[in-house]
């Protein structure tokens, strides 16, 4: 787990990400570890239409695993764009 967190903290987005034209949903729980929230914000800065959607009271994986109906609704909204 420590190696994973270090690798995540050292990761840098590629400039080419800003060329992406796909619909993207970026989510992070407000109870995520700080590095995950920073990653979500960095991705969203490169893809402004993507979010970030900061989800109150949620940790990593909570949206899809504990709130599947809300997760599906966000995905359906994403595919309607």
VOMIMAR-455558 format. One record per atom (N, C-alpha, C, CB): residue in one letter; atom name; x, y, z. Coordinates in steps of 0.05 Angstrom, whole numbers, plus 5000, padded with zeros to 4 digits. Atoms other than C-alpha are relative to their C-alpha. Glycine has a CB too. Example, Ala and Ser with C-alpha at 12.3 -4.5 7.8 and 13.67 -1.06 7.14 Angstrom:
("A"; "N"; (5018; 4976; 5000))
("A"; "CA"; (5246; 4910; 5156))
("A"; "C"; (5018; 5024; 5000))
("A"; "CB"; (4980; 5001; 5025))
("S"; "N"; (4984; 4976; 4999))
("S"; "CA"; (5273; 4979; 5143))
("S"; "C"; (4985; 5022; 5014))
("S"; "CB"; (5009; 5009; 4971))
END
This chain:
("X"; "N"; (5017; 4976; 5000))
("X"; "CA"; (5000; 5000; 5000))
("X"; "C"; (5017; 5025; 5000))
("X"; "CB"; (4981; 5000; 5024))
("X"; "N"; (4982; 4976; 4999))
("X"; "CA"; (5057; 5048; 5016))
("X"; "C"; (5012; 5005; 4972))
("X"; "CB"; (5022; 4995; 5020))
("X"; "N"; (4989; 4996; 5027))
("X"; "CA"; (5088; 5036; 4947))
("X"; "C"; (4979; 5012; 4981))
("X"; "CB"; (5010; 4973; 4989))
("X"; "N"; (5022; 4989; 5016))
("X"; "CA"; (5020; 5050; 4915))
("X"; "C"; (4997; 5030; 5005))
("X"; "CB"; (4974; 4985; 5005))
("X"; "N"; (5004; 4972; 4993))
("X"; "CA"; (5012; 5115; 4952))
("X"; "C"; (5023; 5018; 4991))
("X"; "CB"; (4997; 5003; 5031))
("X"; "N"; (4976; 4985; 5010))
("X"; "CA"; (5083; 5137; 4935))
("X"; "C"; (4998; 5004; 4970))
("X"; "CB"; (5026; 4986; 5008))
("X"; "N"; (5002; 4999; 5030))
("X"; "CA"; (5072; 5121; 4861))
("X"; "C"; (4978; 5020; 4992))
("X"; "CB"; (4994; 4973; 4988))
("X"; "N"; (5022; 4981; 5006))
("X"; "CA"; (5006; 5159; 4861))
("X"; "C"; (5009; 5029; 5005))
("X"; "CB"; (4975; 4993; 5017))
("X"; "N"; (4991; 4973; 4994))
("X"; "CA"; (5038; 5219; 4894))
("X"; "C"; (5020; 5011; 4980))
("X"; "CB"; (5012; 5001; 5028))
("X"; "N"; (4979; 4992; 5019))
("X"; "CA"; (5095; 5220; 4843))
("X"; "C"; (4989; 5003; 4971))
("X"; "CB"; (5023; 4981; 5001))
("X"; "N"; (5010; 5000; 5027))
("X"; "CA"; (5050; 5213; 4782))
("X"; "C"; (4994; 5028; 4990))
("X"; "CB"; (4974; 4983; 4998))
("X"; "N"; (5005; 4974; 5013))
("X"; "CA"; (5046; 5272; 4734))
("X"; "C"; (4983; 4995; 4975))
("X"; "CB"; (5026; 5015; 4992))
("X"; "N"; (5017; 5003; 5024))
("X"; "CA"; (4991; 5280; 4682))
("X"; "C"; (5015; 5007; 4975))
("X"; "CB"; (4975; 5018; 5003))
("X"; "N"; (4988; 4993; 5026))
("X"; "CA"; (5011; 5281; 4609))
("X"; "C"; (4985; 5023; 4989))
("X"; "CB"; (4999; 4975; 4981))
("X"; "N"; (5012; 4976; 5012))
("X"; "CA"; (4999; 5345; 4572))
("X"; "C"; (4978; 4992; 4980))
("X"; "CB"; (5021; 5017; 4987))
("X"; "N"; (5019; 5008; 5021))
("X"; "CA"; (4962; 5306; 4518))
("X"; "C"; (4972; 4995; 5011))
("X"; "CB"; (5011; 4974; 4987))
("X"; "N"; (5027; 5004; 4988))
("X"; "CA"; (4905; 5294; 4567))
("X"; "C"; (4981; 5022; 4993))
("X"; "CB"; (5002; 4997; 5030))
("X"; "N"; (5017; 4977; 5007))
("X"; "CA"; (4879; 5363; 4550))
("X"; "C"; (4988; 4998; 4972))
("X"; "CB"; (5016; 5026; 5003))
("X"; "N"; (5011; 5005; 5027))
("X"; "CA"; (4867; 5338; 4479))
("X"; "C"; (4976; 4981; 5000))
("X"; "CB"; (5022; 4990; 4982))
("X"; "N"; (5022; 5020; 4998))
("X"; "CA"; (4816; 5287; 4503))
("X"; "C"; (4974; 5013; 4995))
("X"; "CB"; (5000; 4987; 5028))
("X"; "N"; (5027; 4990; 5007))
("X"; "CA"; (4747; 5298; 4474))
("X"; "C"; (4978; 4982; 5010))
("X"; "CB"; (4998; 5004; 4970))
("X"; "N"; (5020; 5019; 4989))
("X"; "CA"; (4712; 5241; 4510))
("X"; "C"; (4986; 5012; 5024))
("X"; "CB"; (5013; 4973; 5008))
("X"; "N"; (5013; 4992; 4976))
("X"; "CA"; (4660; 5253; 4563))
("X"; "C"; (5013; 4985; 5023))
("X"; "CB"; (4969; 4994; 4998))
("X"; "N"; (4985; 5011; 4978))
("X"; "CA"; (4695; 5242; 4629))
("X"; "C"; (4986; 5008; 5026))
("X"; "CB"; (5029; 5009; 5000))
("X"; "N"; (5011; 4994; 4973))
("X"; "CA"; (4668; 5238; 4700))
("X"; "C"; (5023; 4996; 5020))
("X"; "CB"; (4976; 4981; 5007))
("X"; "N"; (4979; 5001; 4979))
("X"; "CA"; (4718; 5254; 4755))
("X"; "C"; (4986; 5003; 5027))
("X"; "CB"; (5022; 5021; 4996))
("X"; "N"; (5012; 4998; 4973))
("X"; "CA"; (4695; 5239; 4826))
("X"; "C"; (5021; 4995; 5021))
("X"; "CB"; (4976; 4980; 5002))
("X"; "N"; (4984; 5005; 4976))
("X"; "CA"; (4727; 5240; 4894))
("X"; "C"; (4983; 5005; 5024))
("X"; "CB"; (5027; 5018; 5000))
("X"; "N"; (5015; 4996; 4975))
("X"; "CA"; (4698; 5233; 4963))
("X"; "C"; (5014; 5021; 5016))
("X"; "CB"; (4997; 4974; 5015))
("X"; "N"; (4987; 4980; 4984))
("X"; "CA"; (4710; 5289; 5011))
("X"; "C"; (5015; 4987; 5024))
("X"; "CB"; (4980; 5021; 5011))
("X"; "N"; (4986; 5014; 4980))
("X"; "CA"; (4736; 5236; 5059))
("X"; "C"; (5023; 4983; 4989))
("X"; "CB"; (4981; 4981; 5015))
("X"; "N"; (4977; 5012; 5013))
("X"; "CA"; (4789; 5212; 5009))
("X"; "C"; (5026; 5009; 5014))
("X"; "CB"; (5001; 5006; 4970))
("X"; "N"; (4974; 4990; 4991))
("X"; "CA"; (4862; 5216; 5028))
("X"; "C"; (5007; 5024; 4982))
("X"; "CB"; (5022; 4977; 4999))
("X"; "N"; (4994; 4975; 5015))
("X"; "CA"; (4890; 5284; 5005))
("X"; "C"; (5011; 4995; 4972))
("X"; "CB"; (5019; 5016; 5016))
("X"; "N"; (4988; 5004; 5027))
("X"; "CA"; (4931; 5256; 4947))
("X"; "C"; (4978; 4992; 4980))
("X"; "CB"; (5021; 4978; 5002))
("X"; "N"; (5021; 5007; 5019))
("X"; "CA"; (4868; 5227; 4915))
("X"; "C"; (4984; 5024; 4993))
("X"; "CB"; (4982; 4978; 5013))
("X"; "N"; (5015; 4975; 5007))
("X"; "CA"; (4831; 5293; 4920))
("X"; "C"; (5017; 5018; 4982))
("X"; "CB"; (4992; 5015; 5026))
("X"; "N"; (4983; 4983; 5017))
("X"; "CA"; (4891; 5329; 4890))
("X"; "C"; (5001; 4988; 4971))
("X"; "CB"; (5029; 5001; 5011))
("X"; "N"; (5000; 5013; 5026))
("X"; "CA"; (4892; 5278; 4833))
("X"; "C"; (4975; 5007; 4985))
("X"; "CB"; (5004; 4970; 5002))
("X"; "N"; (5026; 4994; 5012))
("X"; "CA"; (4818; 5289; 4819))
("X"; "C"; (5000; 5029; 4990))
("X"; "CB"; (4977; 4995; 5019))
("X"; "N"; (4999; 4972; 5008))
("X"; "CA"; (4829; 5364; 4817))
("X"; "C"; (5019; 5005; 4977))
("X"; "CB"; (5008; 5018; 5024))
("X"; "N"; (4981; 4997; 5023))
("X"; "CA"; (4889; 5358; 4771))
("X"; "C"; (4988; 4990; 4974))
("X"; "CB"; (5027; 4985; 5007))
("X"; "N"; (5013; 5011; 5024))
("X"; "CA"; (4851; 5314; 4722))
("X"; "C"; (4979; 5020; 4991))
("X"; "CB"; (4988; 4972; 5006))
("X"; "N"; (5021; 4981; 5007))
("X"; "CA"; (4793; 5363; 4724))
("X"; "C"; (5011; 5026; 4989))
("X"; "CB"; (4983; 5005; 5024))
("X"; "N"; (4988; 4976; 5011))
("X"; "CA"; (4839; 5421; 4711))
("X"; "C"; (5008; 4996; 4970))
("X"; "CB"; (5025; 5009; 5016))
("X"; "N"; (4993; 5007; 5028))
("X"; "CA"; (4862; 5386; 4647))
("X"; "C"; (4975; 4996; 4983))
("X"; "CB"; (5018; 4976; 4999))
("X"; "N"; (5025; 5005; 5014))
("X"; "CA"; (4790; 5368; 4629))
("X"; "C"; (4978; 5015; 5014))
("X"; "CB"; (4994; 4969; 4999))
("X"; "N"; (5019; 4984; 4984))
("X"; "CA"; (4746; 5425; 4655))
("X"; "C"; (4971; 4990; 5000))
("X"; "CB"; (5001; 5027; 4990))
("X"; "N"; (5028; 5010; 5001))
("X"; "CA"; (4681; 5392; 4633))
("X"; "C"; (4996; 4975; 5017))
("X"; "CB"; (4992; 4995; 4971))
("X"; "N"; (5002; 5025; 4986))
("X"; "CA"; (4697; 5331; 4675))
("X"; "C"; (4993; 5002; 5029))
("X"; "CB"; (5027; 4986; 4998))
("X"; "N"; (5006; 4998; 4972))
("X"; "CA"; (4685; 5358; 4744))
("X"; "C"; (5020; 5018; 5013))
("X"; "CB"; (5000; 4972; 5014))
("X"; "N"; (5005; 5024; 4985))
("X"; "CA"; (4710; 5346; 4796))
("X"; "C"; (4974; 5001; 5015))
("X"; "CB"; (5024; 4995; 5019))
("X"; "N"; (5023; 5003; 4983))
("X"; "CA"; (4650; 5321; 4832))
("X"; "C"; (5010; 4991; 5027))
("X"; "CB"; (4978; 4980; 4988))
("X"; "N"; (4992; 5007; 4973))
("X"; "CA"; (4669; 5322; 4905))
("X"; "C"; (4976; 4991; 5015))
("X"; "CB"; (5014; 5024; 5015))
("X"; "N"; (5023; 5013; 4989))
("X"; "CA"; (4622; 5275; 4940))
("X"; "C"; (5001; 5001; 5031))
("X"; "CB"; (4998; 4971; 4991))
("X"; "N"; (5000; 4997; 4971))
("X"; "CA"; (4603; 5292; 5012))
("X"; "C"; (4998; 4973; 5015))
("X"; "CB"; (4978; 5018; 5009))
("X"; "N"; (5001; 5024; 4983))
("X"; "CA"; (4616; 5238; 5064))
("X"; "C"; (5010; 4975; 4989))
("X"; "CB"; (4972; 4996; 5008))
("X"; "N"; (4992; 5025; 5013))
("X"; "CA"; (4647; 5189; 5016))
("X"; "C"; (5031; 4997; 5000))
("X"; "CB"; (4990; 4999; 4971))
("X"; "N"; (4972; 5008; 5003))
("X"; "CA"; (4714; 5153; 5014))
("X"; "C"; (5003; 4986; 4973))
("X"; "CB"; (5008; 4981; 5024))
("X"; "N"; (4993; 5012; 5026))
("X"; "CA"; (4748; 5117; 4957))
("X"; "C"; (4982; 4975; 4995))
("X"; "CB"; (5030; 4991; 5000))
("X"; "N"; (5017; 5023; 5008))
("X"; "CA"; (4699; 5069; 4922))
("X"; "C"; (4972; 5001; 5011))
("X"; "CB"; (5013; 4975; 5009))
("X"; "N"; (5027; 4999; 4987))
("X"; "CA"; (4638; 5089; 4964))
("X"; "C"; (4978; 5004; 4979))
("X"; "CB"; (4999; 5022; 5020))
("X"; "N"; (5021; 4994; 5019))
("X"; "CA"; (4599; 5117; 4905))
("X"; "C"; (4990; 4975; 4985))
("X"; "CB"; (5009; 5021; 4980))
("X"; "N"; (5008; 5023; 5016))
("X"; "CA"; (4599; 5055; 4862))
("X"; "C"; (4992; 4976; 5017))
("X"; "CB"; (5022; 4992; 4981))
("X"; "N"; (5005; 5024; 4984))
("X"; "CA"; (4598; 5004; 4918))
("X"; "C"; (4977; 5003; 5020))
("X"; "CB"; (5025; 4992; 5015))
("X"; "N"; (5021; 4996; 4980))
("X"; "CA"; (4551; 5035; 4969))
("X"; "C"; (4976; 5016; 4991))
("X"; "CB"; (5012; 5014; 5024))
("X"; "N"; (5022; 4983; 5011))
("X"; "CA"; (4509; 5082; 4926))
("X"; "C"; (4998; 4994; 4970))
("X"; "CB"; (5006; 5030; 5005))
("X"; "N"; (5000; 5007; 5028))
("X"; "CA"; (4502; 5045; 4860))
("X"; "C"; (4979; 5015; 4983))
("X"; "CB"; (4995; 4970; 4996))
("X"; "N"; (5021; 4985; 5015))
("X"; "CA"; (4437; 5081; 4840))
("X"; "C"; (5010; 5028; 4993))
("X"; "CB"; (4974; 5001; 5016))
("X"; "N"; (4990; 4973; 5005))
("X"; "CA"; (4470; 5149; 4847))
("X"; "C"; (5023; 4999; 4979))
("X"; "CB"; (5011; 5013; 5026))
("X"; "N"; (4979; 5004; 5019))
("X"; "CA"; (4531; 5123; 4809))
("X"; "C"; (4990; 4996; 4972))
("X"; "CB"; (5017; 4976; 5009))
("X"; "N"; (5012; 5005; 5026))
("X"; "CA"; (4489; 5098; 4752))
("X"; "C"; (4988; 5025; 4989))
("X"; "CB"; (4979; 4977; 5001))
("X"; "N"; (5011; 4975; 5010))
("X"; "CA"; (4452; 5164; 4748))
("X"; "C"; (5021; 5019; 4990))
("X"; "CB"; (4984; 5013; 5023))
("X"; "N"; (4978; 4983; 5010))
("X"; "CA"; (4517; 5202; 4742))
("X"; "C"; (5011; 4990; 4973))
("X"; "CB"; (5023; 5001; 5021))
("X"; "N"; (4990; 5011; 5026))
("X"; "CA"; (4540; 5155; 4687))
("X"; "C"; (4980; 5004; 4978))
("X"; "CB"; (5006; 4970; 5003))
("X"; "N"; (5020; 4995; 5021))
("X"; "CA"; (4474; 5161; 4650))
("X"; "C"; (5000; 5029; 4991))
("X"; "CB"; (4972; 4992; 5010))
("X"; "N"; (4998; 4971; 5006))
("X"; "CA"; (4479; 5237; 4654))
("X"; "C"; (5025; 5005; 4982))
("X"; "CB"; (5002; 5017; 5026))
("X"; "N"; (4975; 4997; 5016))
("X"; "CA"; (4550; 5231; 4626))
("X"; "C"; (4996; 4991; 4971))
("X"; "CB"; (5023; 4984; 5013))
("X"; "N"; (5005; 5010; 5028))
("X"; "CA"; (4527; 5190; 4566))
("X"; "C"; (4980; 5015; 4985))
("X"; "CB"; (4992; 4972; 5002))
("X"; "N"; (5020; 4984; 5014))
("X"; "CA"; (4471; 5239; 4550))
("X"; "C"; (5013; 5025; 4988))
("X"; "CB"; (4978; 5009; 5020))
("X"; "N"; (4987; 4976; 5011))
("X"; "CA"; (4522; 5294; 4534))
("X"; "C"; (5007; 4997; 4971))
("X"; "CB"; (5025; 5007; 5017))
END
